[in-house]
Amino acid sequence: MRATWDVFCNVIDNYGDIGIAWRLARELARQPDLDVRLWVDDLEAFRRIWPSIDADRSEQLDAGVTVRAWRTPFDDTAAADVVIEAFGCALPESYLHAMSARASAPVWINLEYLTAESWADAHHGLPSPHPSLPLTKHFFFPGYTEATGGLLIEPDLAERRRAFLDDGVADFWRRLDVVSPRPDELRVSLFAYQNAALPALLDAWAGDPAPVSCIVPEGRVIPQLAAWLGVAGLRAGETHRRGALQVYVLPFLSQDDYDRLLWACAVNFVRGEDSCVHAQLAARPLVWQAYPQTEGAHAQKVEALLARYSEGLDAASAAAIGGLWRHWNGTPAAPELASCWRTFRVRHETMTRHADAWAARLSGQGRLTGKLLEFVEKRIK
Ligand SMILES: Cc1cn([C@H]2C[C@H](O)[C@@H](COP(=O)(O)OP(=O)(O)O[C@H]3O[C@@H](C)[C@H](O)[C@@H](O)[C@H]3O)O2)c(=O)[nH]c1=O
């Protein structure tokens, strides 16, 4: 018998909520015997990462997923066998009642934010009974260890990446209207929040002994980049040179094209969660900007992932990557950013080998979709 799954996504800001919910829904829809609906309250944001979405439609089928507009008041609908709320979004009251009216309660899961911190091991899977309805929610923590829910890794990702690297990169640059890299050039992608360290980084790139190309999709970092370049504004399609640095501004890409950008660049500056995971899987060195949290809570997330990621790196490389990550997240670090960049540059090949081994290690461990299916299987009545 086919099982029904409802995934709920409330877009708070940025693209991580919908980016992760969409990857998950697509993966679930690829399983045999699952009917998957994705409820999204901001189809405009969704359309930016997945341009075939029609923001005016209340229901549409895309990539095997039934996409429903999550509106208030909420449409009356039967509750699914499995209900996933992404990142603690509050389910509509009427839907909660539909869940409790079923003969057997659905498996109800709150998909949590990813962290490399060790406490995720102990929190993964914990139940939380609803205060007044006969329903129990379970907390599902993605993570980097066997005890967590794993990472959202598409099973065919490595294969698609290899095929792209063998045969697709030149076409990709052509399609984006960006010249192909010269042999001595370092190509870097930049996806960031506003960042106090950006001017120092751009100075370092402009002063690099070899050419550096920075590929930046339109987004929150653009005003700061324009200020550093000394131009009034920046639009997709513009390119500017300062010293060794060539900047290319791209339109915001589809999620699949953004993955390709991560594969095609030699170094990726990423932010939040989803681009961070997919930059790790791109097997290229990355510099991560965590989503800024009050009281500096993000610094602990950065240190936790850095500790895991740097395992097995030689001391100089670990210091360089650690320095870059800390400067990039506003945490105290020595030496200064330019010096970390120089060391990183010299050790780029070592870092790339390390990134490759790290990606292989991640791909070999438990995947989120598989673990989620197992988790549900044990609880479904
Ligand atoms: C740059 C770019 C990204 N993307 C996609 C990749 C990802 O799926 C998504 C970006 O998501 P993230 O990398 O997670 O970064 P983000 O900053 O957009 O999302 C954040 O939102 C906050 C609310 C969360 O608390 C954070 O943890 C984080 O997830 O956008 C594109 O589709 N096209 C693009 O051009």
Ligand as a Chemical Component Dictionary entry (heavy atoms), coordinates in Angstrom:
data_LIG
# 
_chem_comp.id                   LIG 
_chem_comp.type                 NON-POLYMER 
_chem_comp.pdbx_formal_charge   0 
_chem_comp.three_letter_code    LIG 
# 
loop_
_chem_comp_atom.comp_id 
_chem_comp_atom.atom_id 
_chem_comp_atom.alt_atom_id 
_chem_comp_atom.type_symbol 
_chem_comp_atom.charge 
_chem_comp_atom.model_Cartn_x 
_chem_comp_atom.model_Cartn_y 
_chem_comp_atom.model_Cartn_z 
_chem_comp_atom.pdbx_ordinal 
LIG C1  C1  C 0 23.544 31.070 -3.965 1  
LIG C2  C2  C 0 22.398 30.143 -4.320 2  
LIG C3  C3  C 0 21.887 29.264 -3.377 3  
LIG N1  N1  N 0 20.870 28.437 -3.727 4  
LIG C4  C4  C 0 20.282 27.494 -2.744 5  
LIG C5  C5  C 0 21.236 26.496 -2.150 6  
LIG C6  C6  C 0 20.543 26.172 -0.838 7  
LIG O1  O1  O 0 19.571 25.168 -1.048 8  
LIG C7  C7  C 0 19.856 27.479 -0.467 9  
LIG C8  C8  C 0 20.629 28.263 0.574  10 
LIG O2  O2  O 0 20.477 27.678 1.816  11 
LIG P1  P1  P 0 21.629 27.678 2.904  12 
LIG O3  O3  O 0 22.889 27.319 2.280  13 
LIG O4  O4  O 0 21.179 26.839 4.038  14 
LIG O5  O5  O 0 21.784 29.207 3.347  15 
LIG P2  P2  P 0 20.707 30.342 3.735  16 
LIG O6  O6  O 0 21.449 31.356 4.471  17 
LIG O7  O7  O 0 20.006 30.812 2.546  18 
LIG O8  O8  O 0 19.691 29.612 4.685  19 
LIG C9  C9  C 0 19.703 29.783 6.095  20 
LIG O9  O9  O 0 18.377 30.044 6.462  21 
LIG C10 C10 C 0 18.202 30.203 7.855  22 
LIG C11 C11 C 0 16.750 30.536 8.135  23 
LIG C12 C12 C 0 18.663 28.965 8.577  24 
LIG O10 O10 O 0 18.512 29.121 9.924  25 
LIG C13 C13 C 0 20.117 28.726 8.251  26 
LIG O11 O11 O 0 20.596 27.596 8.912  27 
LIG C14 C14 C 0 20.284 28.581 6.769  28 
LIG O12 O12 O 0 19.740 27.356 6.349  29 
LIG O13 O13 O 0 19.772 28.254 -1.658 30 
LIG C15 C15 C 0 20.326 28.448 -5.002 31 
LIG O14 O14 O 0 19.411 27.662 -5.305 32 
LIG N2  N2  N 0 20.835 29.333 -5.916 33 
LIG C16 C16 C 0 21.859 30.184 -5.634 34 
LIG O15 O15 O 0 22.289 30.961 -6.515 35 
# 
loop_
_chem_comp_bond.comp_id 
_chem_comp_bond.atom_id_1 
_chem_comp_bond.atom_id_2 
_chem_comp_bond.value_order 
_chem_comp_bond.pdbx_ordinal 
LIG C1  C2  SING 1  
LIG C2  C3  DOUB 2  
LIG C2  C16 SING 3  
LIG C3  N1  SING 4  
LIG N1  C4  SING 5  
LIG N1  C15 SING 6  
LIG C4  C5  SING 7  
LIG C4  O13 SING 8  
LIG C5  C6  SING 9  
LIG C6  O1  SING 10 
LIG C6  C7  SING 11 
LIG C7  C8  SING 12 
LIG C7  O13 SING 13 
LIG C8  O2  SING 14 
LIG O2  P1  SING 15 
LIG P1  O3  DOUB 16 
LIG P1  O4  SING 17 
LIG P1  O5  SING 18 
LIG O5  P2  SING 19 
LIG P2  O6  DOUB 20 
LIG P2  O7  SING 21 
LIG P2  O8  SING 22 
LIG O8  C9  SING 23 
LIG C9  O9  SING 24 
LIG C9  C14 SING 25 
LIG O9  C10 SING 26 
LIG C10 C11 SING 27 
LIG C10 C12 SING 28 
LIG C12 O10 SING 29 
LIG C12 C13 SING 30 
LIG C13 O11 SING 31 
LIG C13 C14 SING 32 
LIG C14 O12 SING 33 
LIG C15 O14 DOUB 34 
LIG C15 N2  SING 35 
LIG N2  C16 SING 36 
LIG C16 O15 DOUB 37 
# 
